[in-house]
Amino acid sequence: MTENALIYRFDYRQFNPNGWQLIKYLRTPSVRFIVLYGGSSSAKSYSTAQATLIMTLFDGENTLIFRKVGASIEKSIYEDFRVSCRQLHMEDYFKFIKNTIRCTYNGARIDFTGLDDSEKIKGISNYKRVQLEEFSEFEESDFKQIRKRLRGKEGQQ
C-alpha cells in the first residue's frame, strides 16, 4: 500500500493543524531537535501524539517516549496516543499493549518508559525518534545522556 493510499484511510480532518508543521520537521532528516513550547492546554502533547502515530505508520521507524516519572505514563501521554488513534480512525493500524504501541501495518513500535536515572539509558540506537514528554521535568544530565546514547541511525531526532 502506498503512502497516499494510507493517507485516505484515516480521518485527516481530525488532525490538529499544528501537527502538520511538526510532521514537516519530522520528515526532514537534517533536523535533529524539535522543541515544542506553549501554554497549558495548547495541544503540544496531542499534536505530538497524532504526528508520531502518522510518522510511525508511514516510515516504519520506532519511537521511544520518556517521561521523568514512569508511573504517570499510563494516565497521561499513553492515553493521549490512545485518544488520538481513535479520533483519527487509525485503530486498525495500531495495537496498544502496556506501555507499547505496535503498528500492525509495518511492525514498528512506540515505547513508553520512565527515566528515574539517566545513567540507566541503554540500547536506544534502535529508535529513530526519542521524545521527552514534559521536558521541563528533566535534568540537563538526562538530556545529555540521551543525546550521547542516540546514535547508530541516520536522521535520528
DRENPA-3360 file (N, C-alpha, C; in nm, 2 decimals, always signed):
BEGIN
1 = MTENALIY = +0.08/-0.12/+0.00/+0.00/+0.00/+0.00/+0.09/+0.12/+0.00 ~ +0.06/+0.22/-0.08/+0.14/+0.34/-0.09/+0.11/+0.44/+0.02 ~ +0.19/+0.54/+0.04/+0.17/+0.64/+0.14/+0.04/+0.71/+0.11 ~ +0.02/+0.75/-0.02/-0.11/+0.82/-0.05/-0.23/+0.74/-0.02 ~ -0.23/+0.61/-0.04/-0.34/+0.52/-0.01/-0.36/+0.52/+0.15 ~ -0.25/+0.52/+0.22/-0.27/+0.52/+0.37/-0.33/+0.66/+0.42 ~ -0.29/+0.77/+0.35/-0.35/+0.90/+0.39/-0.50/+0.90/+0.39 ~ -0.56/+0.84/+0.29/-0.70/+0.84/+0.28/-0.77/+0.74/+0.37;
9 = RFDYRQFN = -0.70/+0.66/+0.44/-0.76/+0.56/+0.53/-0.78/+0.61/+0.67 ~ -0.72/+0.72/+0.70/-0.75/+0.78/+0.83/-0.82/+0.92/+0.82 ~ -0.88/+0.96/+0.92/-0.96/+1.09/+0.91/-0.87/+1.20/+0.94 ~ -0.80/+1.25/+0.83/-0.71/+1.36/+0.85/-0.78/+1.49/+0.88 ~ -0.91/+1.50/+0.87/-0.98/+1.62/+0.91/-0.97/+1.64/+1.06 ~ -0.95/+1.53/+1.14/-0.93/+1.54/+1.28/-0.79/+1.58/+1.33 ~ -0.70/+1.59/+1.23/-0.56/+1.62/+1.26/-0.55/+1.76/+1.30 ~ -0.48/+1.78/+1.42/-0.45/+1.92/+1.47/-0.37/+1.99/+1.37;
17 = PNGWQLIK = -0.41/+2.11/+1.33/-0.33/+2.19/+1.24/-0.18/+2.21/+1.28 ~ -0.15/+2.22/+1.41/-0.01/+2.23/+1.45/+0.07/+2.11/+1.41 ~ +0.00/+2.00/+1.40/+0.06/+1.87/+1.37/+0.13/+1.87/+1.23 ~ +0.07/+1.94/+1.14/+0.12/+1.94/+1.00/+0.26/+2.00/+1.00 ~ +0.28/+2.11/+1.08/+0.41/+2.17/+1.09/+0.51/+2.07/+1.16 ~ +0.47/+2.00/+1.26/+0.55/+1.90/+1.32/+0.59/+1.79/+1.23 ~ +0.50/+1.74/+1.15/+0.53/+1.64/+1.05/+0.64/+1.69/+0.95 ~ +0.62/+1.81/+0.91/+0.72/+1.87/+0.82/+0.86/+1.86/+0.87;
25 = YLRTPSVR = +0.88/+1.89/+1.00/+1.01/+1.88/+1.06/+1.05/+1.73/+1.09 ~ +0.96/+1.65/+1.12/+0.99/+1.51/+1.15/+1.04/+1.44/+1.02 ~ +0.99/+1.49/+0.90/+1.03/+1.43/+0.77/+1.16/+1.49/+0.72 ~ +1.22/+1.58/+0.79/+1.34/+1.65/+0.75/+1.46/+1.59/+0.82 ~ +1.54/+1.50/+0.76/+1.65/+1.43/+0.83/+1.75/+1.52/+0.89 ~ +1.77/+1.64/+0.84/+1.87/+1.72/+0.89/+1.83/+1.79/+1.02 ~ +1.70/+1.78/+1.06/+1.65/+1.84/+1.19/+1.67/+1.74/+1.30 ~ +1.76/+1.77/+1.39/+1.79/+1.68/+1.50/+1.71/+1.70/+1.62;
33 = FIVLYGGS = +1.68/+1.83/+1.66/+1.60/+1.86/+1.77/+1.48/+1.94/+1.74 ~ +1.36/+1.90/+1.80/+1.24/+1.98/+1.78/+1.19/+2.01/+1.92 ~ +1.17/+2.14/+1.95/+1.12/+2.17/+2.08/+0.98/+2.24/+2.06 ~ +0.88/+2.19/+2.12/+0.75/+2.25/+2.12/+0.73/+2.32/+2.25 ~ +0.68/+2.44/+2.25/+0.65/+2.51/+2.37/+0.52/+2.59/+2.35 ~ +0.46/+2.61/+2.46/+0.33/+2.68/+2.47/+0.27/+2.66/+2.60 ~ +0.16/+2.73/+2.62/+0.09/+2.73/+2.75/+0.02/+2.59/+2.77 ~ -0.03/+2.58/+2.89/-0.11/+2.47/+2.93/-0.23/+2.45/+2.83;
41 = SSAKSYST = -0.26/+2.33/+2.79/-0.37/+2.30/+2.70/-0.36/+2.37/+2.56 ~ -0.23/+2.38/+2.52/-0.21/+2.43/+2.38/-0.19/+2.32/+2.28 ~ -0.22/+2.20/+2.32/-0.22/+2.08/+2.23/-0.08/+2.03/+2.18 ~ +0.02/+2.06/+2.27/+0.15/+2.01/+2.23/+0.16/+1.86/+2.23 ~ +0.11/+1.80/+2.34/+0.12/+1.65/+2.36/+0.02/+1.59/+2.26 ~ -0.09/+1.64/+2.24/-0.19/+1.59/+2.15/-0.14/+1.59/+2.00 ~ -0.08/+1.71/+1.96/-0.03/+1.72/+1.83/+0.09/+1.62/+1.81 ~ +0.17/+1.61/+1.91/+0.28/+1.52/+1.90/+0.24/+1.37/+1.89;
49 = AQATLIMT = +0.13/+1.34/+1.96/+0.08/+1.20/+1.96/+0.03/+1.17/+1.82 ~ -0.05/+1.26/+1.76/-0.10/+1.24/+1.62/+0.01/+1.23/+1.52 ~ +0.11/+1.32/+1.53/+0.22/+1.32/+1.43/+0.30/+1.20/+1.45 ~ +0.33/+1.15/+1.57/+0.41/+1.03/+1.59/+0.34/+0.91/+1.54 ~ +0.21/+0.90/+1.56/+0.13/+0.79/+1.50/+0.14/+0.78/+1.35 ~ +0.12/+0.90/+1.29/+0.13/+0.91/+1.14/+0.27/+0.87/+1.09 ~ +0.37/+0.93/+1.15/+0.51/+0.90/+1.11/+0.54/+0.75/+1.13 ~ +0.50/+0.69/+1.24/+0.52/+0.55/+1.26/+0.46/+0.47/+1.15;
57 = LFDGENTL = +0.34/+0.50/+1.11/+0.27/+0.43/+1.01/+0.34/+0.45/+0.87 ~ +0.38/+0.57/+0.84/+0.44/+0.59/+0.71/+0.59/+0.55/+0.70 ~ +0.67/+0.57/+0.80/+0.81/+0.54/+0.78/+0.86/+0.41/+0.85 ~ +0.77/+0.35/+0.93/+0.80/+0.22/+0.99/+0.92/+0.23/+1.09 ~ +0.94/+0.34/+1.15/+1.05/+0.36/+1.24/+1.00/+0.36/+1.39 ~ +1.08/+0.32/+1.48/+1.05/+0.31/+1.62/+1.07/+0.44/+1.69 ~ +0.99/+0.47/+1.79/+0.99/+0.59/+1.87/+1.00/+0.55/+2.02 ~ +1.08/+0.62/+2.10/+1.09/+0.60/+2.24/+1.04/+0.73/+2.31;
65 = IFRKVGAS = +0.95/+0.72/+2.40/+0.90/+0.83/+2.47/+0.93/+0.82/+2.62 ~ +1.00/+0.92/+2.66/+1.04/+0.92/+2.81/+0.95/+1.02/+2.88 ~ +0.92/+0.98/+3.00/+0.86/+1.07/+3.10/+0.94/+1.06/+3.22 ~ +0.97/+1.17/+3.29/+1.06/+1.16/+3.40/+1.01/+1.06/+3.51 ~ +0.88/+1.06/+3.54/+0.83/+0.96/+3.63/+0.74/+0.86/+3.55 ~ +0.79/+0.74/+3.55/+0.72/+0.63/+3.47/+0.58/+0.60/+3.52 ~ +0.55/+0.62/+3.65/+0.42/+0.59/+3.70/+0.31/+0.68/+3.64 ~ +0.34/+0.79/+3.58/+0.24/+0.88/+3.53/+0.22/+0.86/+3.38;
73 = IEKSIYED = +0.29/+0.76/+3.32/+0.27/+0.74/+3.17/+0.13/+0.70/+3.13 ~ +0.08/+0.60/+3.20/-0.05/+0.54/+3.16/-0.16/+0.64/+3.16 ~ -0.17/+0.73/+3.25/-0.28/+0.82/+3.26/-0.25/+0.95/+3.19 ~ -0.14/+0.97/+3.13/-0.10/+1.09/+3.06/-0.08/+1.07/+2.92 ~ +0.05/+1.06/+2.88/+0.08/+1.06/+2.74/+0.03/+0.94/+2.66 ~ +0.03/+0.82/+2.73/-0.01/+0.70/+2.67/-0.16/+0.71/+2.63 ~ -0.24/+0.78/+2.72/-0.38/+0.80/+2.69/-0.40/+0.90/+2.58 ~ -0.31/+1.00/+2.57/-0.32/+1.09/+2.46/-0.30/+1.02/+2.32;
81 = FRVSCRQL = -0.22/+0.92/+2.32/-0.20/+0.84/+2.20/-0.32/+0.76/+2.17 ~ -0.38/+0.70/+2.27/-0.50/+0.62/+2.25/-0.61/+0.70/+2.20 ~ -0.63/+0.82/+2.25/-0.74/+0.91/+2.21/-0.71/+0.96/+2.06 ~ -0.59/+0.99/+2.04/-0.55/+1.04/+1.90/-0.57/+0.93/+1.80 ~ -0.54/+0.81/+1.83/-0.56/+0.70/+1.74/-0.70/+0.68/+1.71 ~ -0.79/+0.69/+1.81/-0.93/+0.67/+1.79/-0.99/+0.78/+1.71 ~ -0.95/+0.91/+1.74/-1.01/+1.02/+1.67/-0.97/+1.03/+1.52 ~ -0.85/+0.98/+1.49/-0.80/+0.97/+1.35/-0.86/+0.85/+1.28;
89 = HMEDYFKF = -0.93/+0.76/+1.35/-0.98/+0.64/+1.30/-0.87/+0.55/+1.24 ~ -0.76/+0.53/+1.32/-0.65/+0.45/+1.29/-0.64/+0.33/+1.37 ~ -0.74/+0.29/+1.44/-0.74/+0.17/+1.53/-0.70/+0.04/+1.46 ~ -0.72/+0.03/+1.33/-0.69/-0.09/+1.26/-0.54/-0.10/+1.24 ~ -0.46/+0.01/+1.26/-0.32/+0.01/+1.23/-0.23/-0.01/+1.36 ~ -0.29/+0.01/+1.47/-0.22/+0.01/+1.60/-0.28/-0.08/+1.70 ~ -0.19/-0.15/+1.78/-0.23/-0.23/+1.89/-0.17/-0.18/+2.01 ~ -0.25/-0.15/+2.11/-0.20/-0.09/+2.24/-0.18/-0.20/+2.34;
97 = IKNTIRCT = -0.05/-0.22/+2.38/-0.01/-0.32/+2.48/+0.07/-0.25/+2.59 ~ +0.04/-0.27/+2.71/+0.11/-0.20/+2.82/+0.24/-0.13/+2.79 ~ +0.23/+0.00/+2.79/+0.35/+0.09/+2.76/+0.42/+0.07/+2.62 ~ +0.35/+0.01/+2.53/+0.39/-0.01/+2.40/+0.28/+0.00/+2.30 ~ +0.30/+0.06/+2.19/+0.20/+0.07/+2.08/+0.27/+0.01/+1.96 ~ +0.21/-0.10/+1.91/+0.27/-0.17/+1.79/+0.19/-0.14/+1.67 ~ +0.26/-0.10/+1.56/+0.20/-0.07/+1.43/+0.18/-0.21/+1.36 ~ +0.05/-0.24/+1.34/+0.02/-0.37/+1.28/+0.05/-0.37/+1.13;
105 = YNGARIDF = +0.07/-0.25/+1.07/+0.09/-0.24/+0.93/+0.24/-0.27/+0.89 ~ +0.33/-0.23/+0.98/+0.47/-0.25/+0.94/+0.56/-0.30/+1.06 ~ +0.50/-0.32/+1.18/+0.58/-0.38/+1.29/+0.65/-0.28/+1.37 ~ +0.65/-0.15/+1.34/+0.72/-0.05/+1.41/+0.65/-0.04/+1.55 ~ +0.72/+0.02/+1.64/+0.66/+0.04/+1.78/+0.69/+0.17/+1.84 ~ +0.61/+0.21/+1.93/+0.62/+0.33/+2.01/+0.63/+0.28/+2.15 ~ +0.74/+0.30/+2.22/+0.76/+0.25/+2.35/+0.76/+0.37/+2.45 ~ +0.71/+0.35/+2.57/+0.70/+0.45/+2.67/+0.77/+0.40/+2.80;
113 = TGLDDSEK = +0.85/+0.49/+2.86/+0.93/+0.45/+2.98/+0.96/+0.57/+3.06 ~ +0.98/+0.54/+3.19/+1.02/+0.65/+3.28/+1.17/+0.66/+3.29 ~ +1.21/+0.77/+3.33/+1.36/+0.80/+3.33/+1.40/+0.84/+3.47 ~ +1.40/+0.75/+3.56/+1.43/+0.78/+3.70/+1.58/+0.80/+3.72 ~ +1.66/+0.74/+3.63/+1.81/+0.75/+3.64/+1.86/+0.75/+3.50 ~ +1.92/+0.87/+3.46/+1.97/+0.88/+3.32/+2.09/+0.79/+3.29 ~ +2.16/+0.74/+3.40/+2.27/+0.65/+3.38/+2.22/+0.51/+3.33 ~ +2.09/+0.48/+3.35/+2.04/+0.35/+3.31/+2.00/+0.35/+3.16;
121 = IKGISNYK = +2.01/+0.46/+3.09/+1.98/+0.46/+2.95/+2.07/+0.37/+2.87 ~ +2.02/+0.27/+2.80/+2.10/+0.18/+2.72/+2.01/+0.14/+2.60 ~ +2.08/+0.11/+2.49/+2.01/+0.05/+2.38/+1.90/+0.13/+2.32 ~ +1.93/+0.26/+2.29/+1.83/+0.34/+2.22/+1.86/+0.36/+2.08 ~ +1.96/+0.29/+2.03/+2.00/+0.31/+1.89/+1.90/+0.25/+1.79 ~ +1.81/+0.17/+1.84/+1.71/+0.11/+1.75/+1.59/+0.21/+1.73 ~ +1.60/+0.33/+1.79/+1.49/+0.42/+1.77/+1.53/+0.54/+1.68 ~ +1.44/+0.57/+1.59/+1.46/+0.69/+1.50/+1.43/+0.82/+1.58;
129 = RVQLEEFS = +1.33/+0.81/+1.66/+1.29/+0.93/+1.74/+1.28/+0.90/+1.89 ~ +1.32/+1.00/+1.97/+1.31/+1.00/+2.11/+1.24/+1.13/+2.15 ~ +1.14/+1.11/+2.23/+1.06/+1.22/+2.28/+1.07/+1.23/+2.43 ~ +1.09/+1.35/+2.48/+1.09/+1.38/+2.62/+0.96/+1.46/+2.65 ~ +0.87/+1.39/+2.71/+0.74/+1.45/+2.74/+0.75/+1.53/+2.87 ~ +0.71/+1.65/+2.87/+0.72/+1.74/+2.98/+0.87/+1.77/+3.01 ~ +0.93/+1.82/+2.90/+1.08/+1.85/+2.90/+1.13/+1.92/+3.03 ~ +1.05/+2.01/+3.08/+1.09/+2.09/+3.20/+1.12/+2.00/+3.32;
137 = EFEESDFK = +1.06/+1.88/+3.32/+1.08/+1.79/+3.44/+1.22/+1.72/+3.44 ~ +1.29/+1.72/+3.32/+1.41/+1.65/+3.31/+1.53/+1.74/+3.35 ~ +1.64/+1.68/+3.39/+1.76/+1.74/+3.43/+1.85/+1.76/+3.30 ~ +1.94/+1.85/+3.30/+2.03/+1.86/+3.19/+2.11/+1.73/+3.17 ~ +2.15/+1.66/+3.28/+2.22/+1.54/+3.26/+2.14/+1.43/+3.19 ~ +2.01/+1.43/+3.21/+1.92/+1.34/+3.14/+1.93/+1.36/+2.99 ~ +1.92/+1.49/+2.95/+1.92/+1.52/+2.81/+2.06/+1.49/+2.75 ~ +2.17/+1.52/+2.82/+2.30/+1.49/+2.77/+2.32/+1.34/+2.75;
145 = QIRKRLRG = +2.27/+1.26/+2.84/+2.28/+1.11/+2.84/+2.21/+1.06/+2.72 ~ +2.09/+1.11/+2.70/+2.00/+1.06/+2.58/+2.07/+1.10/+2.45 ~ +2.12/+1.22/+2.44/+2.19/+1.26/+2.32/+2.31/+1.18/+2.29 ~ +2.39/+1.14/+2.40/+2.51/+1.06/+2.39/+2.47/+0.92/+2.34 ~ +2.36/+0.86/+2.38/+2.32/+0.73/+2.35/+2.24/+0.71/+2.22 ~ +2.18/+0.82/+2.17/+2.10/+0.82/+2.05/+2.20/+0.83/+1.93 ~ +2.24/+0.72/+1.88/+2.33/+0.71/+1.77/+2.31/+0.58/+1.70 ~ +2.36/+0.57/+1.58/+2.36/+0.45/+1.50/+2.26/+0.45/+1.38;
153 = KEGQQ = +2.17/+0.54/+1.38/+2.08/+0.55/+1.27/+2.09/+0.69/+1.21 ~ +2.09/+0.70/+1.08/+2.09/+0.83/+1.01/+1.96/+0.90/+1.04 ~ +1.96/+1.03/+1.06/+1.84/+1.11/+1.07/+1.77/+1.10/+1.20 ~ +1.84/+1.05/+1.31/+1.77/+1.04/+1.44/+1.74/+1.17/+1.49 ~ +1.62/+1.18/+1.56/+1.57/+1.30/+1.62/+1.54/+1.28/+1.76;
% end
